[in-house]
Amino acid sequence: MSSTGDDTTSNTDSAQLPVGDIYPETPRHAVPEPVPLDEFFSWHLPRKQWVRRKQWADTTAALIDSIGPLDRPVRYLGLPGTEMLDLEVLAETCMEKNIRLKYIGFNSGAQTPERRTIQHLAEQALRDLDAIEQPSLVLPDDIVALGSATSVATRRMREFESFDVVNLDFCDVFSGAKGNQTHTAVRNIVEFQLHRRSQSWLMYLTTAIAADALDGADLAEYRNLFESNSKRSAEFGNLLSAPDMAAIPIGSGDPFSGVMGARLGRLLTVGVGKWLLALVAPARGWSVELKSCVCYRRGLLKIDTKNGPVQEPDLFSLVFGFRRVEAPVIDPTGLARNPAAATKDWDSVETKAAIQIVSKAAKALDLDVVMQNSEELSRKMLDESARMLRLRNYDETKYRQWAAQTPKLVA
């Protein structure tokens, strides 16, 4: 009885004490609500959502239709960033097709507690979709680690059979010094794909366009590829010499000399496409197609439209499709009694692919202008971005105010 009385007295006394006497300090287990984020970046602009939705997701959907019906998840390798926005859009696309998404990502940017929190929220948004096949993972590594055959990244990549989509969403100039790690990593990815895959697949490649960041050795190799194709195909040479491209006859000088902005981007697009063709050429049986080519301005919010013309686009977002080319089986012994089939003219296959690439590059879509000229499209992409960023603890009101500062470009 006394014990009960003591407890009752103690509880009564405690209830009368000021809260500060009971908890002189904030309880250590208390976790404050994260403050909504209000710092935004260029990849938050509605035009980047267009890239995710209209360029990446739409071409992925078309690929699924072309190789389906799939009884397995769509397999994806990419650079999802801390917010994993591309993964969410592609997961939604897979859900529409009643299939799942399995991915391996590379992100070396989630180093601070704030960025790790954002990544956790993004992962939760993906889990809520219930469209992710496990094991899927994001490695805290740079994708250039795939340039090493013995890296952890390469070992993890080899755990996949192959990839339907490879997304190389680079922020910097893709073409640097000859033999750089980025080129090596991409070559190793292509080699992995060709050895393990027979179905078509996609490569998304985003590159900055900056004349002063390009290496002369890279440009010289691209020039050699241009001249080689021009000798085999007058059509290719004429297309590449057009005013919107090199603007000089190929072989009569340096097509990259003095070229900047969109023209430089178009030429580099053809150069990268020709390089990819050169990678698959020894395999015989593969070809490359430029399926989509769009460009936009990296520093859009900092452009002063009152003083002179708007700067040229300095980012190109490309979609390359890799596909098998049917070739006849040749019996050199003649034991097969049917007439021998004609051998495949692989120079002709490569030339046709090169013509397609330069033709597509010449019509590069200026995405900033497209978004400016379609209020409905711009609003739809803005709403999608706002919804996704809200799930990652961004302040939606401030985001919309920030995005509204996008200047109108002079047509």
Secondary structure, DSSP 8 states (H G I E B T S, - for coil): -HHHHHHHHHHHHHHHS-HHHH-SS--TT-------B----GGGSHHHHHIIIIIIIHHHHHHHHHH---SS-EEEEE--TTTTHHHHHHHHHHHHTT--EEEEEE-----SHHHHHHHHHHHHHHHHHT-B-SS-EEESS-GGGGGSTTSHHHHHHTTSS--SEEEEE-SS-S--STT-HHHHHHHHHHHHHHHH--S-EEEEEEEE--GGGS-HHHHHHHHHHHHHHHHH-HHHHHHHTSTTTT-S-TTSS-TTTT--HHHHHHHHHHHHHHHHHHHHGGGSSEEEEEEEEEEE-TTGGG--TTSSS-----EEEEEEEEEE-------TT--S-S-------HHHHHHHHHHHHHHHHTT-EEHHHHHHH-HHHHHHHHHHHHHHHHTTTB-HHHHHHHHTT------
